[in-house]
């Protein structure tokens, strides 16, 4: 499946879920925006970058930057408020605040680590709802 098709699928799932949760969803026109969707509830607007992330080895490696043929750019709080990571295997969505991400990837654990490590481990249960 083409990467653009995956992105569109993820955006549609995220938009539908947000609407079910009582948010209004706005779509920016064009592809020159750092966010894919804007959600509004009770006068609060949230800029959302959507990622289609296939799990591997019990975790999702969420890309925290965008790239094209010329540049690689990390997301910042000036551009987005949250990354919505869509898992195509179970159709679940995880909302990661931009304050939690780094410049490359954010590892989101679906299953606990085998060595029971807890420090700096991000479990999916902590990122199920859009919190603003």
C-alpha positions as CSV (number, residue, x, y, z in Angstrom):
1,X,0.0,0.0,0.0
2,X,1.3,3.5,-0.9
3,X,2.5,5.6,2.0
4,X,0.0,8.4,1.1
5,X,-2.9,5.9,1.1
6,X,-1.8,4.8,4.6
7,X,-1.7,8.4,5.7
8,X,-5.2,9.1,4.4
9,X,-6.6,6.0,6.1
10,X,-5.1,7.0,9.4
11,X,-6.4,10.6,9.1
12,X,-9.9,9.3,8.4
13,X,-9.9,6.9,11.5
14,X,-8.6,9.7,13.7
15,X,-11.2,12.2,12.5
16,X,-14.0,9.7,13.0
17,X,-12.9,8.8,16.5
18,X,-12.6,12.5,17.5
19,X,-16.1,13.2,16.2
20,X,-17.4,10.2,18.2
21,X,-15.7,11.8,21.3
22,X,-17.5,15.1,20.8
23,X,-14.7,17.1,19.0
24,X,-15.3,19.1,15.8
25,X,-12.7,18.3,13.2
26,X,-11.3,20.7,10.6
27,X,-9.1,19.8,7.7
28,X,-6.5,22.2,6.4
29,X,-6.4,22.7,2.6
30,X,-3.2,21.6,0.9
31,X,-0.1,19.7,2.0
32,X,2.0,22.7,3.2
33,X,0.9,22.4,6.8
34,X,2.8,20.7,9.6
35,X,-0.5,19.3,11.0
36,X,-3.0,17.0,9.3
37,X,-6.1,17.9,11.4
38,X,-7.4,20.5,13.8
39,X,-9.8,19.4,16.6
40,X,-12.0,21.9,18.5
41,X,-14.0,21.3,21.7
42,X,-15.3,24.0,24.0
43,X,-13.3,26.7,22.2
44,X,-10.0,24.8,22.5
45,X,-8.2,24.1,19.2
46,X,-5.7,21.3,19.0
47,X,-3.3,20.8,16.0
48,X,-2.8,17.1,15.2
49,X,-0.1,15.4,13.2
50,X,-1.4,11.9,12.3
51,X,0.9,8.9,11.9
52,X,0.1,5.4,10.5
53,X,2.3,3.1,12.7
54,X,2.5,-0.6,12.3
55,X,3.6,-2.3,15.5
56,X,6.7,-4.5,15.7
57,X,7.9,-6.6,18.6
58,X,5.3,-5.3,21.0
59,X,5.9,-1.6,20.3
60,X,5.1,1.2,17.9
61,X,8.0,3.5,16.8
62,X,6.3,6.8,16.1
63,X,8.2,9.0,13.8
64,X,8.5,12.5,15.3
65,X,9.6,14.2,12.1
66,X,8.6,14.7,8.5
67,X,10.8,14.2,5.5
68,X,10.8,14.7,1.8
69,X,13.5,14.6,-0.9
70,X,15.2,17.7,0.4
71,X,14.8,17.9,4.2
72,X,14.1,16.2,7.5
73,X,12.2,18.4,10.0
74,X,11.3,17.5,13.6
75,X,8.0,18.6,14.9
76,X,7.8,21.4,17.6
77,X,5.3,22.9,19.9
78,X,5.1,25.9,17.6
79,X,3.7,23.7,14.8
80,X,1.6,20.9,16.4
81,X,0.1,20.1,19.8
82,X,-0.2,16.3,19.5
83,X,0.8,13.3,17.4
84,X,-2.0,10.8,16.8
85,X,-0.5,7.4,16.2
86,X,-2.9,5.0,14.4
87,X,-2.3,1.3,14.8
88,X,-3.7,-0.4,11.7
89,X,-3.7,-3.9,13.3
90,X,-6.4,-3.1,15.9
91,X,-7.5,0.3,14.7
92,X,-6.6,2.0,18.0
93,X,-5.3,5.6,18.2
94,X,-2.8,7.0,20.7
95,X,-2.5,10.7,21.3
96,X,1.1,11.8,22.2
97,X,1.5,15.4,23.4
98,X,4.3,17.3,21.6
99,X,5.9,17.9,25.0
100,X,6.5,14.1,25.3
101,X,8.3,13.6,22.0
102,X,11.9,14.0,21.0
103,X,13.5,14.9,17.7
104,X,13.4,11.4,16.1
105,X,11.1,8.7,17.4
106,X,8.8,7.9,20.3
107,X,8.6,4.3,21.4
108,X,5.1,3.4,22.5
109,X,4.8,0.0,24.2
110,X,1.8,-2.1,23.4
111,X,3.1,-4.9,25.6
112,X,5.3,-4.5,28.7
113,X,9.0,-4.9,28.3
114,X,10.4,-8.5,28.8
115,X,12.8,-7.3,31.5
116,X,10.0,-5.5,33.3
117,X,11.7,-2.1,32.9
118,X,9.4,0.8,33.9
119,X,11.7,3.8,33.8
120,X,11.2,5.9,30.6
121,X,8.8,3.3,29.1
122,X,5.6,4.7,27.5
123,X,2.7,2.3,27.6
124,X,-0.2,2.7,25.2
125,X,-2.7,2.9,28.1
126,X,-1.4,6.4,29.0
127,X,-2.1,7.8,25.6
128,X,-5.7,6.6,24.7
129,X,-7.6,9.9,25.0
130,X,-6.9,13.3,23.6
131,X,-6.4,15.4,26.8
132,X,-6.6,19.2,26.5
